[in-house]
Amino acid sequence: TDVPLAVAARTGAVVEAADAGTLFPRWAHLRETLDALGACAFVALPLRARGGTGDDAPLGAVAVLFDRPASLDADARALLDAVGQLTAQALERSRLLDAEQ
């Protein structure tokens, strides 16, 4: 499926569209949905739990939507990467806890 979350989860790559000029040429089929959400930029982050099993395959993905153009600098990218990693670790720990019970 050609949607940002699926691409991020499948490939493990961050999918980013900083403004309408980069957003709609590739994701034109999402225009109505993104307009309804008030989003004009987004980042889709793969959720990757590092360590533990040694498997670095994404567990899924999470999207961050912006209501204005958003060009991310290195600090913002590092913050979003950390949020993605911590979210993936929490999901993996929850899965392991469920497997033990």
Phi and psi restraints in degrees (value plus and minus 20) as a CYANA .aco file:
   2 ASP   PHI    -114.8   -74.8
   2 ASP   PSI      50.5    90.5
   3 VAL   PHI    -148.9  -108.9
   3 VAL   PSI     129.5   169.5
   4 PRO   PHI     -74.4   -34.4
   4 PRO   PSI     -63.0   -23.0
   5 LEU   PHI     -83.4   -43.4
   5 LEU   PSI     -62.1   -22.1
   6 ALA   PHI     -86.0   -46.0
   6 ALA   PSI     -60.2   -20.2
   7 VAL   PHI     -83.7   -43.7
   7 VAL   PSI     -64.8   -24.8
   8 ALA   PHI     -82.9   -42.9
   8 ALA   PSI     -63.6   -23.6
   9 ALA   PHI     -87.8   -47.8
   9 ALA   PSI     -60.0   -20.0
  10 ARG   PHI     -92.8   -52.8
  10 ARG   PSI     -61.8   -21.8
  11 THR   PHI    -117.3   -77.3
  11 THR   PSI     -40.6    -0.6
  12 GLY   PHI      58.3    98.3
  12 GLY   PSI     -10.0    30.0
  13 ALA   PHI    -121.7   -81.7
  13 ALA   PSI     127.9   167.9
  14 VAL   PHI     -91.1   -51.1
  14 VAL   PSI     113.0   153.0
  15 VAL   PHI    -132.1   -92.1
  15 VAL   PSI     102.9   142.9
  16 GLU   PHI    -152.4  -112.4
  16 GLU   PSI     118.8   158.8
  17 ALA   PHI    -154.1  -114.1
  17 ALA   PSI      91.1   131.1
  18 ALA   PHI     -99.6   -59.6
  18 ALA   PSI     -41.2    -1.2
  19 ASP   PHI    -182.4  -142.4
  19 ASP   PSI     156.6   196.6
  20 ALA   PHI     -80.5   -40.5
  20 ALA   PSI     -51.7   -11.7
  21 GLY   PHI     -84.2   -44.2
  21 GLY   PSI     -52.9   -12.9
  22 THR   PHI    -117.3   -77.3
  22 THR   PSI     -40.4    -0.4
  23 LEU   PHI     -94.5   -54.5
  23 LEU   PSI     -73.2   -33.2
  24 PHE   PHI    -103.8   -63.8
  24 PHE   PSI     -43.1    -3.1
  25 PRO   PHI     -79.3   -39.3
  25 PRO   PSI     -60.8   -20.8
  26 ARG   PHI    -109.6   -69.6
  26 ARG   PSI     -56.6   -16.6
  27 TRP   PHI    -132.9   -92.9
  27 TRP   PSI      16.4    56.4
  28 ALA   PHI     -77.0   -37.0
  28 ALA   PSI     -52.4   -12.4
  29 HIS   PHI     -88.7   -48.7
  29 HIS   PSI     -30.4     9.6
  30 LEU   PHI    -120.3   -80.3
  30 LEU   PSI     -18.4    21.6
  31 ARG   PHI     -74.3   -34.3
  31 ARG   PSI     -68.7   -28.7
  32 GLU   PHI     -81.3   -41.3
  32 GLU   PSI     -64.4   -24.4
  33 THR   PHI     -85.1   -45.1
  33 THR   PSI     -67.5   -27.5
  34 LEU   PHI     -86.3   -46.3
  34 LEU   PSI     -57.1   -17.1
  35 ASP   PHI     -82.4   -42.4
  35 ASP   PSI     -62.1   -22.1
  36 ALA   PHI     -83.1   -43.1
  36 ALA   PSI     -52.0   -12.0
  37 LEU   PHI    -104.5   -64.5
  37 LEU   PSI     -27.5    12.5
  38 GLY   PHI      55.0    95.0
  38 GLY   PSI       3.4    43.4
  39 ALA   PHI    -118.2   -78.2
  39 ALA   PSI     114.2   154.2
  40 CYS   PHI    -143.1  -103.1
  40 CYS   PSI     -17.8    22.2
  41 ALA   PHI    -176.7  -136.7
  41 ALA   PSI     135.7   175.7
  42 PHE   PHI    -176.6  -136.6
  42 PHE   PSI     143.5   183.5
  43 VAL   PHI    -154.0  -114.0
  43 VAL   PSI     109.4   149.4
  44 ALA   PHI    -128.4   -88.4
  44 ALA   PSI     101.0   141.0
  45 LEU   PHI    -128.7   -88.7
  45 LEU   PSI     111.6   151.6
  46 PRO   PHI     -91.2   -51.2
  46 PRO   PSI     122.3   162.3
  47 LEU   PHI    -117.4   -77.4
  47 LEU   PSI      92.6   132.6
  48 ARG   PHI    -147.1  -107.1
  48 ARG   PSI      98.8   138.8
  49 ALA   PHI    -109.1   -69.1
  49 ALA   PSI      91.8   131.8
  50 ARG   PHI    -109.3   -69.3
  50 ARG   PSI     122.5   162.5
  51 GLY   PHI      67.4   107.4
  51 GLY   PSI    -191.0  -151.0
  52 GLY   PHI      53.0    93.0
  52 GLY   PSI    -121.9   -81.9
  53 THR   PHI     -98.1   -58.1
  53 THR   PSI     -35.3     4.7
  54 GLY   PHI      64.1   104.1
  54 GLY   PSI     -26.3    13.7
  55 ASP   PHI    -108.6   -68.6
  55 ASP   PSI      98.1   138.1
  56 ASP   PHI    -118.0   -78.0
  56 ASP   PSI      -4.3    35.7
  57 ALA   PHI     -87.9   -47.9
  57 ALA   PSI     119.6   159.6
  58 PRO   PHI     -80.3   -40.3
  58 PRO   PSI     121.9   161.9
  59 LEU   PHI    -105.8   -65.8
  59 LEU   PSI     -36.4     3.6
  60 GLY   PHI     143.7   183.7
  60 GLY   PSI    -172.2  -132.2
  61 ALA   PHI    -173.8  -133.8
  61 ALA   PSI     139.6   179.6
  62 VAL   PHI    -154.3  -114.3
  62 VAL   PSI     124.9   164.9
  63 ALA   PHI    -130.4   -90.4
  63 ALA   PSI     123.4   163.4
  64 VAL   PHI    -138.6   -98.6
  64 VAL   PSI     101.0   141.0
  65 LEU   PHI    -124.0   -84.0
  65 LEU   PSI     126.3   166.3
  66 PHE   PHI    -142.8  -102.8
  66 PHE   PSI     121.5   161.5
  67 ASP   PHI    -110.8   -70.8
  67 ASP   PSI     -13.7    26.3
  68 ARG   PHI    -168.8  -128.8
  68 ARG   PSI     143.8   183.8
  69 PRO   PHI     -73.5   -33.5
  69 PRO   PSI     121.1   161.1
  70 ALA   PHI    -159.9  -119.9
  70 ALA   PSI      80.1   120.1
  71 SER   PHI    -114.8   -74.8
  71 SER   PSI      94.7   134.7
  72 LEU   PHI    -105.0   -65.0
  72 LEU   PSI     110.4   150.4
  73 ASP   PHI    -107.5   -67.5
  73 ASP   PSI    -199.8  -159.8
  74 ALA   PHI     -80.9   -40.9
  74 ALA   PSI     -58.8   -18.8
  75 ASP   PHI     -85.9   -45.9
  75 ASP   PSI     -62.6   -22.6
  76 ALA   PHI     -86.0   -46.0
  76 ALA   PSI     -60.0   -20.0
  77 ARG   PHI     -82.9   -42.9
  77 ARG   PSI     -62.2   -22.2
  78 ALA   PHI     -83.8   -43.8
  78 ALA   PSI     -61.0   -21.0
  79 LEU   PHI     -82.8   -42.8
  79 LEU   PSI     -67.8   -27.8
  80 LEU   PHI     -84.3   -44.3
  80 LEU   PSI     -57.3   -17.3
  81 ASP   PHI     -82.6   -42.6
  81 ASP   PSI     -62.7   -22.7
  82 ALA   PHI     -84.4   -44.4
  82 ALA   PSI     -61.9   -21.9
  83 VAL   PHI     -81.3   -41.3
  83 VAL   PSI     -64.1   -24.1
  84 GLY   PHI     -81.6   -41.6
  84 GLY   PSI     -63.3   -23.3
  85 GLN   PHI     -85.7   -45.7
  85 GLN   PSI     -64.0   -24.0
  86 LEU   PHI     -85.9   -45.9
  86 LEU   PSI     -57.8   -17.8
  87 THR   PHI     -84.1   -44.1
  87 THR   PSI     -64.0   -24.0
  88 ALA   PHI     -83.9   -43.9
  88 ALA   PSI     -60.4   -20.4
  89 GLN   PHI     -82.8   -42.8
  89 GLN   PSI     -61.1   -21.1
  90 ALA   PHI     -84.1   -44.1
  90 ALA   PSI     -61.8   -21.8
  91 LEU   PHI     -83.5   -43.5
  91 LEU   PSI     -63.0   -23.0
  92 GLU   PHI     -85.9   -45.9
  92 GLU   PSI     -61.7   -21.7
  93 ARG   PHI     -83.4   -43.4
  93 ARG   PSI     -59.8   -19.8
  94 SER   PHI     -83.6   -43.6
  94 SER   PSI     -62.2   -22.2
  95 ARG   PHI     -83.0   -43.0
  95 ARG   PSI     -63.4   -23.4
  96 LEU   PHI     -85.6   -45.6
  96 LEU   PSI     -59.4   -19.4
  97 LEU   PHI     -83.2   -43.2
  97 LEU   PSI     -64.2   -24.2
  98 ASP   PHI     -81.5   -41.5
  98 ASP   PSI     -58.8   -18.8
  99 ALA   PHI     -87.3   -47.3
  99 ALA   PSI     -50.4   -10.4
 100 GLU   PHI     -94.6   -54.6
 100 GLU   PSI     -46.9    -6.9
